[in-house]
Amino acid sequence: MSRSVVVIGGGLAGLVAARHLADGGVAVTLYEADETVGGRVTTHTEGGYTLDRGFQVLFTAYPAVQRELDLAALDLRRFSPGATIARPGSRSVLADPLGDPSAALASLLTTEVTTTDKLRTLALRQDLSTRTYDDLLQRPDTSIRGWLREWGFSEQYINNFIAPFYGGITLDRSLSTSKRVFEYTFKSLSDGDSAVPADGMAAIPRQLAAAAADAGATIQTDEAVTELRQKRRHAVVVTDNDRRAVDAVVVATGPRQAARLTDCAAIPTDGVGCVTQHYRLPAADGLDTGRRLLLNAGGSAPNTVVPMSTVAPEYAPDDTLLLNATFLGDDAIDTDSQQLAAKTRKTLSAWYPERQFDGLEPLRTDRIPFAQFAQPPGVHESLPAVRDGGRRTYLAGEYTEWSAIQGAMKSGREAARAVLDDR
């Protein structure tokens, strides 16, 4: 008789775990409390618009992405490398000339960063190209800001480009996040692309779920696990509609629920949040940034503005544009939606003084209080391992690796491997 395993949670980690367990000959049932799989990687469709929950992108060079996903089947729409640095009355492009030769001249001419900083960026790119991804998470740690200063980057470069750009990645514009996150994502952006599927980010968990089901896993949505009891020879999983004894459990929920279910004190439960607001704009009022995001170098509200339908035309009807803006911090979580929209209009009007943005209309506001777990320098040494869930219970979540799609997918595979090895 094959072993029985329950996976709790249908986010990226749980779906990857379910697939690998099923591939290993285990009888797997995955329970997801929501009506659809995906966890934080979800997409809403409203009036012909594709609205991802928050501003999310896929880094194609992530090792787990390369291993777990069929990228061609996702029909990816790619961002142009680099970004447009914007401040009142000024917009300039800064891009990697190796990744986007067409932007080399514009990047060379920008005065937002010094020539020395541009040369140091190329040197940094070369340095990271010689290192493996696994090595990057093992190196001595410090803050992103401290590490860039050690490299000799100017405060102008750090504040005008890195703070808003990595504020979008780490949700921490102060750059007090672990520099390991910077190195890993910088290398990934050099090695590959940032992109979204034509059908929205939810296409990623849908593909993972289909692969798990094809391997033999049973996926039960709209069924929450209310209790997990760990026994000597089995574990008992209690849901809204069922109660069953199984050989092992993989807990693949968010960090706070995982900590509650397992009593594992090492699971990080301090989070950082953000608000992403989606807007429509008449097509005639298009921005001139192409497929690059706009970084706010003159303020922090919003941190970024992204022309989503320029990157992925399928995200909006033909006669309109879809933009989003992301605001960082607890204050944004508590700010009224109309006030956020007013800030975006004001900021865009300052960046484009020749234009009016009265036609900018909010479509949806995503408030995400726990978008990532906090990642200060040194945090990775304190994260739990996949076997730290307790007797017959395993952990699968980005909080066993680092807070990113890469961390979630890798943790799912590692948890499944642990279950299969512990037969």
Phi, psi and omega in degrees: 000133180288154178290153178248134181224138172252134171254125180259109179114127183252033171281190184299318181296314181295320181293318177295318179299315181299318180297312184290327176294315179296320176300331180275007176089012181270144173279110189245133169237127177253129176252128176235128184291327182279172180285339179229157176280168175129335183062236180283346181267084182229162181222136174251147174242128182218118174057035180090000180258142175256115188239103175291149180285104186079176176270105181237143175222161177255126174270110189292339183276352178307131181303319180291326176296316178298325185278322191262339189246150169266094187294325180297321181290339179283347177054062189288147172246122192258142172283151170286144180299152177082205184198168171259120178274122187238142173210169182309119177078009186211135174219132179213147184270137170229117183220161175286113182296337177284328179274334181216081182302332182294339180261007185299315183293315180298321179292322179296324186276344183297140178259005181291333176227157185279161176299322178298320178296322179295319179292322178294325178297318177295323177294321177296317178302316180295318180300314183288336179293340181270357185250150176276158179297319180298322181297327184296332180271002180250350186286159176307147190244154171200185178283159176302313182298315181296321181291319178295325176295322177298326178286346178095011178292146182283158176296329178300312180295315182298316185280324185278329183243304187294317184301309178288324182293310179279344168299326177288330182274315185259354184059031184218090183290342178288345180064033176269004178287157177307134180290345176298324178295318178299309183300315183296313182286325177298314178297319180296319179291330176286324184276338185210208184241164164253136190205168171228146174294149180301331180266009181098163183298336179297344176298335181292303177296330176298318178295317179296320180295319179297320179294320178295317179295319178298329179283347177117001180285146173261127182246117180250108177267168180057036178218107184272142170274122184261341183203144175231121179245129183257117180255175182292318185249354179199174174240149180247125180248126180247126177244182177299331187236002189207164174212125184213150175261132182225165181287328181203159179229136171251116179270112185235035178274183171295164187302316185293319178290324177298319178296322179292319183288328188250344186062026177276110185289344183280348180291125182288129181242003173272127184239167172240145186236177179199170173231129173244128179246134181256141184225153166251151182217139177307139184302329180293344182261027183302153178273164184254025183267359182064223181263030177251148174282156177260126179261135180273098178271350182257001181184194183228003184229101000278165178287317180221154168233133187235127178277079190299318184281347171286321176290312183233092183304335180293347184285348184213154173300159187297333187267005180221166173249149174248122175244159164224157178227138181244131179247139184255153170095165182295327180299321180295323181302324185265002183273137179301144183301320180293326177293320177297316179298322179295322178296320180294316177301315181297318181294314179298321179295327177288322178290327181238074186296343179276000187239162171241144182238034178296336181277001178288116186241122179292137178256320185200147176236119177258114176258119187235087184297328180237081179273329177214157168278150183296138184231067175290166178306136178087357185297329189292335177291338184262358183287150181287158172269167184295338180269007184272012181281346182118184182300124178061018181232133185238154181253135173225113181181158181302336182291355171267354183231277173193162193277093179189167174304320177303311181298319181295311182295317180297319182296323177299317179293319181293322178295316178298319180297320178297316178300315182292324179289333184268027180305000000 
